[in-house]
Amino acid sequence: MKIICKKSDLLNRVNIALKAVSTKSTLPILECIVIEVKSNQIKLIANDMELGIETLVQGEILEEGIIALNAKIFSEIIRKLPDNDITIETDANYTAHITCEKAKFNIAGKSDEEFPTLPIIERDNFITLSQFSLKEIIRQTVFSISDNESNKIMTGELFEINQNEFKVVSLDGHRISIRKIQLKEEYNHIKVIVPGKTLNEISKILSGEIEDEVKIFFTNKHIVFEFDNTMVLSRLIEGEYYKIDQMLSSDYETKITINKKEFLSCIDRATLLIKESEKKPIIINIGDSSMELKINSTIGSMKEEIDIHKEGKDILIGFNPKFLIDALRVIDEEEVDIYLFNPKAPCFIKDKEETYIYLILPVNFNAGVN
Amino acid sequence: MKIICKKSDLLNRVNIALKAVSTKSTLPILECIVIEVKSNQIKLIANDMELGIETLVQGEILEEGIIALNAKIFSEIIRKLPDNDITIETDANYTAHITCEKAKFNIAGKSDEEFPTLPIIERDNFITLSQFSLKEIIRQTVFSISDNESNKIMTGELFEINQNEFKVVSLDGHRISIRKIQLKEEYNHIKVIVPGKTLNEISKILSGEIEDEVKIFFTNKHIVFEFDNTMVLSRLIEGEYYKIDQMLSSDYETKITINKKEFLSCIDRATLLIKESEKKPIIINIGDSSMELKINSTIGSMKEEIDIHKEGKDILIGFNPKFLIDALRVIDEEEVDIYLFNPKAPCFIKDKEETYIYLILPVNFNAGVN
């Protein structure tokens, strides 16, 4: 194998492939990136058995071939070489000779024999959307998946397509996040659970541009994202997702409208007084045209008033401040509507069209002490 | 006590005082910042027994007084308050009421009784230089102090003033760094050892501007830096500094002139192949108009040639690459001169005027294997 690539092109693609390289595996071959040169294509392949990535590199092909190189060493060498043409040549002993200007590296590679090949995917069922939309919808929901592996389904997100509506749901037992976007076309009904890890990695690779598209293919066991000469393949999580519709209610006793930034900064300040271990709730006292936030901890106390617009009853309710912060941070609107029922029922932060719904369970607190 | 300060002014000064706050001390009072309001001044004081800082805050004084507040909590509250006027008021129970717009914090403070007062310093012996020069000279030398506390003197830097020359020296047993700058005036002879920790902290506070001045006062036991309404006081390290003059030689067998950036990137690349634990030297083979760098490790091998200008003999010599990198990084010149004697004698990286001298000991290596 012998290829010549521009350093910037190669580095860009190596960084993409790195997302699917296993960092600590019992199989050393999974710590490699495979360079496959054939049929006029230079392809980098990585696979940690959960996530697989194939990405094409621009470059000149002088000889076809294939080699597996330790991803960490290979990527660091490429990163530190001068910004110029890089030649990679392999010999019969699987040694890679990497040359750039006057620098010459020799590193030991491996045959790709033991490297697990990526499954071939049927390309019937797919949707198309902008990379921007996909990246946004992941950011706006992925924070409320659970990291507790004992409940596998909660570690993933529901992707559901109904005609031209794409809905994403995540939940962790204390809260639910729901986002919906409109697609340009109508599609068959699809309902799958995608691992949160996959979504976190894919969002680092997506350009985030509105003009750039991404195709998502679905099979029974896999999901494939295809964009920018890159293919990211992931297993799906098996099982039935929670029936969330019955948890959503449009009934409420209190509705407030509040400036999001003010509310967020206020909660952010209040959390200063809470040590991780204390799990103190923030107490919200909703009155006619203002809302008082209070927190009392071993460190001190804090109190702040915020102007609101209110419909319905007064209410005194406590929340885990982190859950409010997480939801408010991913809402782009300047003003948000919050719907409440009673101090033991969840609150809903949502817009009128329900393009987003954030459900958060309240926390019990001793009203006498606070 | 009651004062009103702008958030930005207060935060800026709190960040300065934080540099002398003890993070883990058996004396909880050392984890505090003292706010002292008297004689028309608002002063923040911190003291971790090694370093003491006093800094003045702009603000309106409504009532004099003094209080000690936990530095971490106090600084975080100030940081997260809105960008507006902040009122700090204390009551007879040493509770601080911190108010900004509609936010109100109450935190428990302490009397300053147990807080160790800073010593009063004679202000006879001093020099003046720009904050830029001081910050630079620290950056250019402080990396080669030793962090081994068993040899206290090596953990500090020599500050020596001879007439209008200010010389700073640091060494760690493998290398010596020397920088000299010209002062605008002539001063008495001064020779003290300043703790490296002090210099690292002071460099974070200095503005780094050429127009901003700093005064440095010297006594037998202390050094004081005075600038921007701030005073930083530190103990000196007691003892006699090493006699370095006898280690410096102007004799050489080989002199090379090399492009600094090329040399640095090349060593940087070579170190990729070295694991921390291996302590492999980089081998430099100096020929007539080019120099070859080589490294061989368990990971692979690397070889690179760099054009040089050479006077004198060819030489094959090995170095710890980190020591070369550290020195080259703080030299601003595009080209550097390196003087060598033999493979067992130190090399000198220095300019003609000797405003900088970096001495680095070579490393033994097995020429046969490499």
Interface residues (C-beta under 8 A of the other chain):
Chain A: I73 E76 I77 K80 L81 P82 K102 A103 K104 F105 N106 I107 A108 S265 C266 D268 R269 L272 L273 I299 G300 S301 M302 K303 E304 E305 I306
Chain B: I73 E76 I77 K80 L81 P82 K102 A103 K104 F105 N106 I107 A108 S265 C266 D268 R269 L272 L273 I299 G300 S301 M302 K303 E304 E305 I306
